[in-house]
């Protein structure tokens, strides 16, 4: 059994998904709604997560690692 659903987020727009369950799944309507809400909440968390900065950066063909020293981020050349 496939249960399609969509929820509108006021900022991020439409979220569409589906629950694929056996025909005799036995979940109550409240449990199904909770599953839908959990999927929606997970999607919102991913969409709103801050971007992850890479640990390395390349400048003029040299790769540097970002290192924290005394509260400051500095670049240390990566030895190959």
C-alpha positions as CSV (number, residue, x, y, z in Angstrom):
1,X,0.0,0.0,0.0
2,X,1.3,3.4,-1.0
3,X,0.1,6.4,1.0
4,X,1.1,9.6,-0.8
5,X,1.0,12.9,1.1
6,X,2.2,16.5,0.9
7,X,2.7,19.2,3.5
8,X,3.2,22.9,2.7
9,X,6.0,24.7,4.5
10,X,5.4,28.5,4.7
11,X,9.0,29.2,3.6
12,X,10.4,26.1,1.8
13,X,7.2,25.2,-0.1
14,X,5.7,21.9,-0.9
15,X,7.1,18.6,0.6
16,X,5.8,15.5,-1.2
17,X,6.5,11.9,0.0
18,X,4.9,8.5,0.4
19,X,4.7,5.8,3.0
20,X,5.1,2.4,1.4
21,X,3.6,-0.2,3.8
22,X,2.2,-3.7,3.5
23,X,-1.6,-3.9,2.9
24,X,-2.1,-5.3,6.4
25,X,0.2,-2.7,8.2
26,X,-2.0,-2.3,11.3
27,X,-1.0,1.3,12.0
28,X,-3.6,3.6,13.3
29,X,-4.5,6.9,11.6
30,X,-2.6,8.7,14.4
31,X,0.5,6.6,13.9
32,X,0.4,7.2,10.1
33,X,0.1,10.9,10.7
34,X,3.0,10.8,13.2
35,X,5.1,9.0,10.5
36,X,4.3,11.7,7.9
37,X,5.1,14.5,10.4
38,X,8.4,12.8,11.3
39,X,9.4,12.7,7.6
40,X,8.4,16.3,7.1
41,X,10.3,17.4,10.2
42,X,13.4,15.5,9.0
43,X,13.2,17.2,5.6
44,X,12.9,20.7,7.3
45,X,15.9,19.9,9.5
46,X,18.0,19.1,6.4
47,X,16.8,22.1,4.4
48,X,17.5,24.5,7.3
49,X,20.8,23.0,8.4
50,X,23.7,25.4,8.1
51,X,26.2,24.6,5.4
52,X,29.2,22.6,6.4
53,X,32.5,24.2,5.7
54,X,35.2,21.9,4.2
55,X,38.2,21.1,6.4
56,X,40.5,21.8,3.5
57,X,41.0,24.5,0.9
58,X,43.1,24.7,-2.2
59,X,45.1,27.8,-3.0
60,X,47.4,28.0,-6.1
61,X,47.5,24.2,-6.3
62,X,48.4,23.7,-2.7
63,X,46.0,22.1,-0.3
64,X,45.7,23.5,3.2
65,X,44.0,22.2,6.3
66,X,41.9,24.5,8.4
67,X,43.3,24.3,12.0
68,X,42.1,26.1,15.1
69,X,44.9,27.7,17.2
70,X,44.2,29.9,20.2
71,X,40.7,30.5,19.0
72,X,41.7,31.5,15.4
73,X,41.4,29.4,12.3
74,X,44.7,29.2,10.4
75,X,45.7,27.3,7.3
76,X,48.3,24.5,7.5
77,X,49.7,23.0,4.3
78,X,48.7,19.3,3.9
79,X,51.7,17.1,3.4
80,X,51.2,14.4,0.7
